[in-house]
Amino acid sequence: MPQFEAKSYAFTEFPPAQNFIGGEWIEPKGRERIEVINPRHGKAMSTVPMCGTEEVDAAVAAARGALAAWRDLPLRERAQVFYGLRERMHQHLEELTWLVSHENGKTYDESKAEVLKGIECVEYGCSLPNLAAGDQLDVSRGVNCQIVYEPLGIVAGVTPFNFPNMVPLWMLPQALVGGNAFILKPSEQVPLSVVRLAELLTEAGLPPGIFNVVNGGKDVVEALCDHPEIKALAFVGSTPVAKLVYGRAAQSGKRALCLGGAKNHLIVVPDADLELTADNVVASFTGCAGQRCMAASVMVAVGEVDHIIDAIAERASKIEVGKDLGAITSEAAQKRIVGYIDDAEKKGVKVRVDGRGKAGDAGGYWVGPTVLDGVDATMPAWSDEIFGPVLSIVRVKNIGEAIELENKSPYGNASSVYTTSGDIARHVMGKVSAGMCGVNVGVPVPREPFGFGGWNDSKFGQGNITGWDGYRFWTAVRKVTTKWALQKDQNWMS
């Protein structure tokens, strides 16, 4: 596959995506192809095949043939591949950035930040030889117990449209350094960044068959869930699909970790710092056009905070669509987001900032920053994951009501509080029902080595998908107890 040649937002085509199986690009025969749309321009920049069980079987066969030699390599040698990947990602930083921007619709700066975060995940993989040394202890006279982390075998991942470069790298370093062979199904909306990752991993020395890519939709996901040789599966996407995938994978005996959607609440109290809060809230709900599971979607206004709401509205209204805010991923998503705004307005909500009708480059899919004031807990604008640059403001009288409102949401990805009071911060952090929390931080994504993962209907399965939990997810713990000499005295272990 050639490099992506774009140097600007100008429309640029890319060769049709293929499957990557056994170290080779494979063109599936007789398979339907769908268009890969550049959201900024609203037209196809490539195509992707819609595959199924046959291609998954081929990927499993390739992984099976390569697995024994890979898992026999020392952990440190497996990690060397990721040192090579890190170097190549830095060398190709501009190319990878523009590729994310074109297939996903993000701005250049947001796309670059995504690739740099992906590199950080790769660096964690490089560090695993220093972290994964199993503990051992002489537990009795002449008796030693040791922990060893063993690969599961062939594993798989399904990744979403909103972070085509980063989310695969939530999974690959831990899984591959752990000694597994991996099959990835990227979102059919954004398969092209994974094409380049496959090329760079190969250049970095990853053996053929250890990383395979099968493109497609529901049929591929179901085949990955059902295949008896695939021992673990990770998924990132919407909550309804995450729940289905988790159930189907678990039913077939797999280890599964499936991350779903979110409805993140930012609680703002009167003593919050005006400048910090206004800038931070706007950045949270407009970043990546709101198409991220950690974006603020509900602001819970506690008491008299109109001065902060006014500042948020003012800053949001100055954001330039196309320059400061990227495109919506598809026409269907654009219409769905506008539908939520229309519905809230019909129900009497005040549209403080209206993003309907905004446009960046001609022909693309756009919604500008939108601030809805006066939303209540009976409205879809409060309960549903809109996944766009829309902030719903709900007004409450006190902190108790704010926490109660946050805990009514079935989701549990993230929650933040804006305050200058340590007492309020501690109180809120101890009461909200969310796995990732922030104090004066609107997107409380944990940096490596701290793991990413929410609670409730935002996650199905145990543990986090990144960090040390991620390594443990892709490996099995073996306990080895040894004794080499007969002791003169005895206890119950003797």
C-alpha positions in Angstrom: 0.0 0.0 0.0 1.4 3.5 -0.9 1.8 6.3 1.6 -1.1 8.8 2.0 0.0 11.9 0.1 -2.3 14.5 1.6 -0.7 17.7 3.0 -3.8 19.7 3.6 -7.6 19.3 3.9 -7.9 19.2 0.1 -9.7 16.0 -1.0 -7.3 13.1 -1.6 -8.0 9.6 -2.6 -6.5 6.4 -1.2 -6.3 2.9 -2.8 -9.1 0.4 -1.9 -8.7 -1.2 1.5 -7.9 -4.9 1.5 -7.6 -7.6 4.1 -4.2 -8.2 5.7 -3.8 -12.0 6.3 -0.6 -13.9 6.8 1.5 -10.9 6.0 -0.1 -10.3 2.6 -2.8 -7.9 1.3 -5.7 -10.1 0.1 -8.5 -8.9 -2.1 -11.6 -10.8 -1.1 -13.3 -12.3 -4.1 -17.0 -11.8 -4.7 -17.5 -9.4 -1.7 -19.5 -6.3 -1.8 -17.5 -3.0 -1.4 -18.8 0.1 0.3 -17.5 3.6 0.1 -15.2 5.1 2.7 -16.4 8.7 2.9 -14.3 11.8 3.7 -16.8 13.6 6.0 -15.3 17.0 5.3 -16.1 16.7 1.6 -18.9 14.2 1.7 -17.5 12.0 -1.0 -15.7 8.7 -1.3 -12.0 8.6 -0.8 -11.7 4.8 -0.9 -13.7 1.6 -0.6 -13.7 -1.3 1.8 -14.8 -4.9 1.4 -17.6 -6.4 3.5 -16.3 -9.8 4.5 -17.6 -12.7 6.6 -16.8 -16.1 8.1 -14.6 -17.3 5.3 -12.1 -14.5 5.7 -12.2 -14.8 9.5 -11.4 -18.5 9.1 -8.4 -17.6 6.8 -7.1 -15.1 9.4 -7.4 -17.7 12.2 -5.5 -20.2 10.1 -2.7 -17.7 9.4 -2.5 -16.8 13.1 -2.4 -20.5 14.1 0.5 -21.1 11.8 2.5 -18.2 13.2 1.6 -18.4 16.9 4.0 -21.0 18.2 7.2 -19.3 17.1 6.0 -15.9 18.3 4.9 -17.1 21.8 8.3 -18.8 22.2 10.2 -15.6 21.8 11.2 -13.9 25.1 9.0 -11.1 26.1 11.8 -8.6 25.6 12.2 -9.6 22.0 8.5 -9.3 21.3 8.6 -5.8 22.7 11.3 -4.8 20.3 8.7 -4.7 17.5 7.0 -1.8 19.3 10.2 0.2 19.7 10.4 -0.1 15.9 6.7 0.9 15.5 7.2 3.9 17.7 10.1 5.1 15.6 8.2 4.7 12.4 5.1 6.4 13.8 7.2 9.4 14.6 8.7 9.3 11.1 5.3 9.2 9.5 3.5 11.5 12.0 2.3 13.9 9.3 1.0 11.2 7.0 -0.8 9.4 9.9 -2.3 12.7 11.1 -3.7 13.6 7.7 -5.0 10.1 7.1 -7.0 10.2 10.4 -8.3 13.7 9.5 -9.4 12.7 6.0 -11.2 9.4 6.9 -12.6 10.6 10.2 -13.2 14.3 9.7 -11.2 15.6 12.7 -9.2 18.8 12.5 -5.5 18.5 11.9 -4.6 19.3 15.5 -7.1 16.8 16.9 -5.8 14.1 14.5 -2.2 14.8 15.5 -3.2 14.5 19.2 -4.8 11.1 18.4 -1.7 9.8 16.8 0.5 11.0 19.6 -1.7 9.3 22.1 -1.4 6.2 20.0 2.4 6.5 20.3 2.0 6.8 24.1 0.1 3.5 24.1 2.9 1.9 22.0 5.4 3.2 24.5 3.6 1.4 27.3 4.0 -1.8 25.2 7.7 -1.1 25.1 7.8 -0.9 28.9 6.1 -4.3 29.5 9.3 -6.3 29.9 10.1 -4.2 32.9 6.6 -4.5 34.3 5.5 -8.1 33.6 8.2 -9.9 35.6 6.1 -12.3 37.6 6.3 -12.2 41.4 7.9 -15.1 43.2 8.4 -15.8 46.9 9.7 -18.6 49.1 6.4 -19.4 50.8 7.8 -22.2 53.0 11.1 -23.8 53.8 12.3 -25.0 50.4 9.1 -24.2 48.6 8.8 -21.4 46.1 5.7 -19.9 44.4 6.0 -18.0 41.1 3.5 -16.1 38.8 4.0 -16.4 35.0 1.8 -14.5 32.5 1.1 -16.8 29.5 -0.5 -15.8 26.2 -4.1 -16.9 25.5 -3.4 -17.7 21.9 -5.4 -16.1 19.0 -7.3 -13.0 20.1 -9.4 -10.3 18.4 -10.5 -6.7 18.6 -13.3 -4.6 17.1 -12.7 -0.9 16.9 -14.9 2.2 16.3 -14.9 5.1 13.8 -14.0 7.9 16.1 -10.4 7.1 16.8 -9.1 5.0 13.9 -5.4 5.1 14.9 -5.5 5.3 18.7 -8.1 2.7 19.8 -6.4 -0.2 17.9 -3.3 0.8 19.9 -5.2 0.4 23.1 -5.2 -3.3 22.4 -2.3 -4.3 20.2 0.8 -3.5 22.4 -0.4 -5.5 25.4 -1.9 -8.4 23.3 1.1 -8.8 21.0 3.9 -8.3 23.6 1.9 -10.8 25.7 2.6 -13.4 23.0 -0.7 -13.6 21.2 -1.7 -13.4 17.6 -4.3 -10.8 16.8 -7.2 -10.3 14.3 -8.6 -6.8 14.1 -11.8 -5.7 12.5 -11.7 -1.9 12.2 -14.8 0.2 11.6 -15.9 -0.1 8.0 -16.2 3.8 8.1 -12.5 4.3 8.8 -10.4 1.3 7.8 -7.5 3.2 6.3 -5.4 4.1 9.4 -5.3 0.4 10.2 -3.9 -0.2 6.7 -0.9 2.0 7.5 -0.5 0.4 11.0 -0.3 -3.0 9.4 2.4 -1.8 7.1 4.4 -0.1 9.9 4.2 -3.2 12.1 5.5 -5.3 9.3 8.4 -2.9 8.7 9.1 -3.0 12.5 9.6 -6.7 12.3 6.3 -8.3 13.3 6.2 -11.8 11.7 3.5 -12.6 9.1 0.3 -14.0 10.6 0.7 -12.4 14.0 -1.4 -9.3 13.1 -4.3 -9.8 10.7 -7.0 -7.4 9.5 -10.4 -8.5 8.3 -12.7 -5.8 7.0 -16.5 -5.8 7.2 -19.4 -5.2 9.4 -21.8 -7.4 11.5 -20.9 -10.7 9.8 -17.2 -10.3 10.7 -18.0 -9.4 14.3 -20.3 -12.4 14.7 -17.7 -14.7 13.2 -15.1 -13.4 15.6 -17.4 -13.9 18.5 -18.3 -17.5 17.5 -14.9 -18.9 16.3 -13.8 -21.5 18.8 -10.1 -20.8 18.4 -10.4 -17.1 19.3 -9.8 -17.0 23.0 -10.5 -13.3 23.8 -12.3 -10.4 22.2 -12.3 -6.7 23.0 -14.8 -4.2 21.5 -15.2 -0.5 21.6 -18.5 1.1 20.3 -22.0 1.9 21.3 -23.7 0.4 24.4 -26.4 -1.6 22.6 -23.8 -3.3 20.4 -21.3 -3.7 23.2 -23.9 -5.6 25.2 -24.7 -7.9 22.3 -21.1 -8.6 21.5 -20.2 -9.3 25.1 -23.1 -11.7 25.5 -22.3 -13.5 22.2 -18.6 -13.8 22.9 -19.1 -14.9 26.5 -21.6 -17.5 25.4 -18.9 -19.1 23.2 -16.6 -19.3 26.1 -14.4 -16.3 25.3 -12.9 -13.8 27.7 -14.6 -10.5 26.6 -14.2 -6.8 27.4 -16.7 -4.5 25.6 -16.7 -0.7 26.1 -19.9 1.1 25.3 -21.3 4.6 25.2 -21.6 7.4 27.7 -23.5 10.4 28.9 -20.9 12.3 30.8 -22.0 14.9 33.4 -20.0 18.0 34.3 -21.1 19.4 37.7 -20.5 23.2 37.9 -20.9 24.9 41.3 -20.9 28.7 41.9 -17.3 28.9 43.3 -15.9 27.4 40.1 -13.1 29.4 38.4 -14.8 31.3 35.6 -12.1 31.3 33.0 -10.9 27.7 33.6 -14.4 26.3 33.7 -15.7 28.1 30.6 -12.7 27.2 28.5 -12.6 23.6 29.7 -16.3 22.8 29.3 -16.3 24.2 25.7 -13.2 22.2 24.8 -14.8 19.1 26.3 -18.1 19.2 24.4 -16.8 20.5 21.1 -13.5 18.5 20.8 -13.6 16.0 18.0 -17.0 17.4 17.2 -18.3 15.7 20.3 -17.7 12.3 18.7 -15.9 10.7 21.6 -17.2 8.8 24.6 -15.4 11.1 27.0 -17.0 14.3 25.7 -19.1 16.4 28.1 -22.7 16.0 27.1 -24.5 17.3 30.2 -23.6 20.3 32.3 -25.3 20.2 35.7 -25.6 23.8 36.8 -25.8 24.0 40.6 -27.3 27.2 41.9 -26.3 30.6 40.6 -23.9 30.0 37.8 -25.3 32.1 35.0 -22.1 34.0 34.7 -20.3 30.8 33.8 -23.1 29.7 31.4 -22.9 33.1 29.6 -19.1 32.7 29.3 -19.5 29.1 27.9 -22.1 30.3 25.3 -19.9 33.2 24.3 -16.8 31.0 23.7 -18.8 28.3 21.9 -20.3 30.9 19.5 -16.8 31.9 18.4 -15.7 28.5 17.4 -15.2 28.4 13.6 -16.6 25.3 12.0 -14.1 23.7 9.7 -11.2 25.4 11.3 -11.6 24.8 15.0 -14.3 22.1 14.8 -14.2 19.1 12.5 -16.9 17.3 10.5 -19.5 14.9 11.6 -18.7 11.4 10.5 -21.7 10.8 8.2 -24.9 12.4 6.8 -27.0 10.0 9.0 -25.1 11.1 12.1 -25.6 14.8 11.2 -29.3 14.4 10.8 -29.6 12.4 14.1 -27.8 15.2 16.0 -29.9 17.9 14.5 -33.0 15.9 15.4 -32.1 16.0 19.0 -31.6 19.8 18.9 -35.0 20.2 17.1 -36.7 18.0 19.7 -35.3 19.9 22.6 -36.3 23.2 21.1 -39.9 21.9 20.6 -40.0 21.0 24.3 -39.2 24.5 25.3 -35.5 24.3 25.8 -33.6 27.5 25.0 -31.0 27.1 22.3 -28.3 29.5 23.6 -25.9 28.6 20.8 -27.3 27.0 17.6 -25.1 24.9 15.4 -27.7 23.9 12.9 -27.0 25.1 9.4 -23.3 25.6 10.0 -20.9 24.4 7.4 -17.1 24.1 6.8 -15.9 22.8 3.5 -18.6 22.5 0.8 -20.3 19.2 0.6 -19.4 17.8 4.0 -21.4 16.9 7.1 -21.4 19.6 9.8 -23.0 20.7 13.0 -21.7 23.7 14.9 -21.3 24.0 18.7 -24.8 23.9 20.3 -25.8 24.9 23.9 -29.2 23.8 25.1 -30.3 25.6 28.4 -33.2 24.2 30.4 -33.0 20.5 29.6 -34.6 18.2 32.2 -34.3 14.5 33.0 -37.4 13.6 31.0 -35.9 14.7 27.6 -33.8 12.6 25.2 -31.3 15.5 25.2 -30.5 14.4 28.7 -30.7 10.7 28.5 -29.5 9.7 25.0 -25.9 9.7 23.8 -26.1 12.4 21.1 -22.5 12.0 20.1 -22.1 15.5 18.6 -21.0 19.0 19.7 -24.1 19.5 21.9 -24.1 20.5 25.5 -27.3 20.0 27.5 -27.6 22.2 30.6 -29.7 20.9 33.5 -30.3 23.3 36.4 -30.4 22.0 40.0 -30.5 23.7 43.4 -27.7 21.9 45.2 -24.9 19.3 45.1 -27.2 16.5 46.4 -29.5 17.0 43.4 -26.6 17.1 41.0 -25.2 13.8 42.2 -28.7 12.2 42.2 -29.1 13.3 38.6 -25.7 12.0 37.5 -26.4 8.7 39.2 -29.8 8.3 37.3 -27.9 7.9 34.1 -27.4 4.2 33.1 -24.0 5.1 31.8 -20.8 5.4 33.9 -17.9 6.4 31.7 -16.9 9.9 33.1 -18.0 12.6 35.5 -16.3 15.8 36.5 -16.8 18.7 39.0 -15.7 22.3 38.6 -15.0 23.9 42.0 -12.3 25.6 44.0 -13.3 23.7 47.1 -11.4 20.6 48.0 -14.3 19.5 50.3 -16.8 19.7 47.4 -14.4 17.9 45.1 -13.8 15.0 47.5 -17.5 14.7 48.2 -18.5 14.6 44.5 -15.7 12.2 43.6 -16.8 9.8 46.3 -20.5 9.8 45.2 -20.7 9.9 41.4 -21.2 6.6 39.6 -18.5 6.7 37.0 -15.2 5.0 36.4 -13.2 8.0 35.2 -13.6 11.2 37.1 -12.1 14.7 37.0 -11.8 17.7 39.2 -11.7 20.8 36.9 -10.9 18.4 34.0 -13.6 18.0 31.3 -12.1 15.0 29.6 -10.7 12.9 32.4 -8.9 10.3 30.3 -6.3 8.5 32.3 -2.8 8.7 30.8 -0.7 5.6 30.6 -0.1 3.6 32.8 -3.5 4.3 34.2 -6.2 2.2 32.5 -9.2 3.4 30.5 -12.6 2.0 31.4 -15.9 3.1 32.8 -18.7 1.6 34.9 -22.3 0.5 34.5 -23.6 0.4 30.9 -20.4 2.0 29.6 -18.5 -1.3 30.1 -19.2 -5.0 30.0 -16.5 -7.2 31.4 -13.9 -6.9 34.0 -10.9 -4.5 34.2 -9.7 -1.7 32.0 -8.7 -2.0 28.3 -5.4 -0.1 28.6 -2.5 -0.1 31.1 -1.7 -3.1 33.3 -5.3 -4.3 33.2 -5.0 -4.6 29.5 -2.0 -6.8 29.7 -3.7 -9.1 32.2 -6.8 -9.2 30.0 -4.8 -10.7 27.1 -2.8 -13.1 29.2 -3.5 -16.0 31.6 -1.8 -16.2 35.0 0.1 -19.5 35.7 1.1 -20.2 39.3 4.2 -22.4 39.6 5.1 -24.0 43.0 8.5 -25.8 43.2 10.4 -27.7 45.7 13.9 -29.1 45.2 15.1 -30.5 48.6 13.7 -32.5 51.4 13.7 -30.5 54.7 14.6 -32.0 58.0 11.6 -30.3 59.7 8.1 -30.3 58.2 5.0 -28.2 58.2 1.6 -28.7 56.4 3.1 -27.9 53.0 5.6 -30.7 53.4 
